[in-house]
Amino acid sequence: MGENYQLILDQILEGIQAEGRTPRLLLHSCCGPCSTYVLDYLSDYFEITVYYYNPNIYPKEEYDFREAEQEDLIRRLPSKYPIHFQRATYDPEDYYQKIRGHEGDPERGDRCSLCYRLRLEEAARWAKEGGYDYFTTTLSLSPHKDAQRLNAIGRDLEEEYGVAYLYSDFKKRNGFKRSKEMTDEYGMYRQDYCGCLFSYQARRAHEAERIRQDKERRGGRWPGHLSMMKTWIQDNQEKIFDKVALIYKILAVISGIGMALKILSVLGIGLVGTIVSFGLFLPIAGVMAVLAIPIILVLFGIRVFLFWMAGRSAQALPLKADRLQQFAGILLVFAIIGFLFSGDSSFNRTMALAEVIFHGFILYALSVTRGEGPNSGDDPYRRPL
Ligand code: SF4
């Protein structure tokens, strides 16, 4: 049985309050979701600078997403004392050099200890340079991170760098549960693997195995049932949404061409009608054409806009997931109305139905690719933070 670092933290916080001061804390953060609870908790006592130093994260796009989510959270989170953000340079070589020889270690093994030390040491160095009163990390929030190991590293670095380490075990007192709730409240992106290439591969291998077993159980039928469809979508989300982005953009172009053809035909009818009726001084068709064009522009224009924006949002996932959901939802309503009023034309009916299914699929795919992550389930592979 190791130390209870939450109790040690309680004592430090009591001391700070008794002295009536607001120390400066450099908080190393691994990601936005883990920092939710920690920031909410500690910003009542400290002026915090969140230090985002995570060269372990693979790939670069994932690193950028997590960083953007971290900054966004800081902007939106109400706090008693100011919270600042400090980004570090992303150089994965720092990480690969540090863990060399331990690439094959299991998660929570020596590779992870080296990874904790790398990030904490950089935080200690930065805290020393910046004259901070304390430094610490969000890492102890996860049930899959060993608080004893983390705090032991913190103690070593405290001695080495001469900056006080803020001992902590944020998972105590329901910190982890609260972080899950806050992540939902803020609609944040939640990754489904710890961060490095090796945890990414472990996660993918685990998913592949799940699919294989599921297929076996179902006698090889695919997709067979919703849960397999869900797994398939989650495992191929990047490819699926790349295609979705392309399809939406193609639909925007087709709708744009449709709009132009409609306008040309209305102008043609109007012109012919005007010539025919001109002798009678009744250019009714021409007037009708002029009136019809703005209506066509609005009706078709909205669809072109929605298709195009949906395509752009799909391209920028997962950051633009909310946007895509809104655009796909509106397009689904349009498609349902289109289906209901498609008349006797079987071509129109089929096209409208295909559109309903397409938008419906996207909404379903979004719902199963969000909220799946390290903070979301009981499966240890899903939350190895
Ligand atoms: S699994 Fe997580 S803690 Fe362990 S080495 Fe990879 S990124 Fe670091």
Residues whose N, C-alpha, C, O or C-beta is under 5 A from the ligand:
A	BS01	SF4	N56 E107 R111 C112 C115 C194 G195 C196 S199
